[in-house]
Amino acid sequence: AVVSTQSTGSSDEWSDYWRELFRKVTVEEIVEFEKSYKGSEEERNDVKKYYTQAKGDMDTIMESIMVVRFDEEDRIRDIINELILKKEVKKFKAFTQEDPKKRKRRERAGKKEAKEASQAQEELGGQDSLFKAIAMRQEERSKNMDSFFAQLEAKYAQPAKKRKTKNNKSK
């Protein structure tokens, strides 16, 4: 796809351009991906990678793994314990001696986030309404930006005043 150099940069043009590059992902496809990812070798490798990178910090591990929820922490811990038993990763004190208060904070934060997401979805009337709300907000921002530039133009790019020319006619 080629973008015209004289593009106005409207959100519709950019949406069309990105649609040519990337197809639209549906909620169903995300759910299918989640089903195939969980319990897969790819997830196991990701857990191993993030455990090592985070040096056993479960906050970082849980934030880094795709499509994982706070209530799946025990499952993730089981994977890590298996990796430790098989000596694929080393034990980190941050993992083996984690303060139980830290885990409770993660759980509270996860429940709060899930509640907020549920409320937001109800307020917006589902996924399609969310997309519409985002599109409307983008359009509003675009109009505000056009208005902003128009005000700047009016203020700083005032048309040049015509200069009076003197006619030096001899008498």
C-alpha positions in Angstrom: 0.0 0.0 0.0 1.2 3.4 -0.9 0.2 6.5 1.1 -0.1 9.7 -0.9 2.4 12.4 0.2 -0.5 14.9 0.0 -2.6 13.0 2.5 -4.5 15.1 4.9 -3.9 12.6 7.7 -7.6 12.1 8.5 -8.3 9.2 10.8 -10.3 7.4 8.0 -7.4 7.5 5.7 -5.1 6.1 8.4 -7.6 3.4 9.3 -7.8 2.3 5.7 -4.1 2.3 5.4 -3.6 0.1 8.5 -6.5 -2.2 7.4 -4.5 -2.8 4.2 -1.5 -3.8 6.3 -3.2 -5.6 9.1 -6.5 -7.4 9.2 -9.0 -6.7 11.9 -8.7 -9.0 14.9 -12.0 -10.2 16.4 -12.8 -11.0 20.0 -13.4 -14.6 18.9 -9.9 -14.8 17.5 -8.4 -13.5 20.8 -10.4 -16.1 22.7 -9.2 -18.9 20.4 -5.6 -17.7 20.8 -6.0 -17.7 24.6 -7.2 -21.3 24.5 -4.3 -22.4 22.3 -1.7 -20.4 24.2 -2.6 -21.5 27.7 -0.8 -24.8 28.6 1.2 -24.6 25.4 5.0 -24.9 25.0 5.0 -21.2 24.0 3.5 -20.2 27.3 5.9 -22.4 29.2 8.8 -20.8 27.4 7.4 -17.3 28.2 7.0 -18.2 31.8 10.6 -19.4 31.9 11.9 -16.3 30.1 10.0 -13.9 32.4 10.8 -15.8 35.5 14.5 -15.5 34.6 14.3 -11.9 33.5 12.4 -10.8 36.6 14.6 -12.9 38.9 11.5 -14.5 40.4 9.5 -11.4 41.0 5.9 -12.6 40.6 4.5 -9.0 40.1 6.7 -8.7 36.9 6.1 -12.2 35.8 2.3 -11.9 36.1 2.3 -8.6 34.2 4.5 -9.9 31.4 2.7 -13.2 30.5 0.1 -12.8 27.7 -3.6 -13.4 28.5 -3.0 -14.4 32.1 -5.4 -13.3 34.9 -4.7 -12.9 38.6 -6.6 -16.0 39.5 -4.2 -18.1 37.4 -1.2 -17.4 39.6 -1.2 -20.9 41.1 -1.0 -22.4 37.6 1.9 -20.1 36.7 3.6 -21.0 40.0 3.2 -24.7 39.2 5.0 -24.2 35.9 7.8 -22.3 37.6 8.1 -25.0 40.3 8.3 -27.7 37.6 11.0 -25.7 35.9 13.0 -25.4 39.1 12.6 -29.1 39.8 13.9 -30.0 36.4 16.8 -27.5 37.0 15.8 -25.5 33.9 15.9 -22.4 36.0 17.5 -21.5 39.2 15.7 -20.7 42.4 15.3 -17.0 43.2 14.7 -15.8 46.7 12.1 -13.4 45.4 10.0 -16.4 44.3 10.7 -18.9 47.0 10.4 -16.5 49.9 7.8 -14.0 48.6 5.9 -12.1 51.3 2.3 -13.3 51.4 1.2 -9.6 51.6 2.6 -9.0 48.1 0.5 -11.8 46.7 -2.6 -10.4 48.4 -1.9 -7.0 46.9 -1.7 -8.6 43.5 -5.0 -10.4 44.1 -6.8 -7.2 45.2 -5.4 -5.2 42.2 -6.5 -8.0 39.9 -10.0 -8.1 41.3 -10.3 -4.3 41.1 -9.1 -4.3 37.5 -11.5 -7.1 36.5 -14.4 -5.1 38.1 -13.4 -1.9 36.3 -13.2 -3.7 33.0 -16.6 -5.3 33.6 -18.2 -1.9 34.5 -16.6 -0.2 31.5 -17.9 -2.9 29.1 -21.4 -2.5 30.6 -21.3 1.3 30.3 -20.2 1.1 26.7 -22.6 -1.7 25.8 -20.1 -4.3 24.8 -17.1 -4.5 22.4 -18.7 -2.8 19.4 -19.7 0.2 21.5 -16.1 0.4 22.8 -14.8 0.7 19.2 -17.4 3.3 18.4 -16.5 5.3 21.5 -12.8 5.2 20.6 -13.6 6.2 17.0 -15.8 9.1 18.2 -13.1 10.3 20.5 -10.5 10.1 17.8 -12.8 12.1 15.5 -13.3 14.7 18.2 -9.6 15.0 18.8 -9.1 15.5 15.1 -11.6 18.3 14.9 -10.1 19.9 18.0 -6.7 19.7 16.4 -8.0 21.3 13.2 -9.6 24.0 15.2 -6.4 24.5 17.2 -4.3 24.9 14.0 -6.9 27.3 12.5 -6.6 29.5 15.6 -2.8 29.5 15.4 -3.0 30.3 11.7 -5.4 33.2 12.4 -3.3 34.5 15.2 0.2 34.2 13.7 -0.2 34.0 10.0 -2.2 37.1 9.4 -2.3 38.3 5.8 0.3 40.9 4.9 -1.0 44.4 4.8 -0.9 46.2 1.5 1.7 48.9 1.5 0.8 52.2 0.1 3.1 53.2 -2.8 3.9 56.8 -3.2 3.8 58.2 -6.7 6.7 60.6 -7.1 5.3 62.6 -10.0 7.2 65.8 -10.9 5.3 69.0 -11.0 
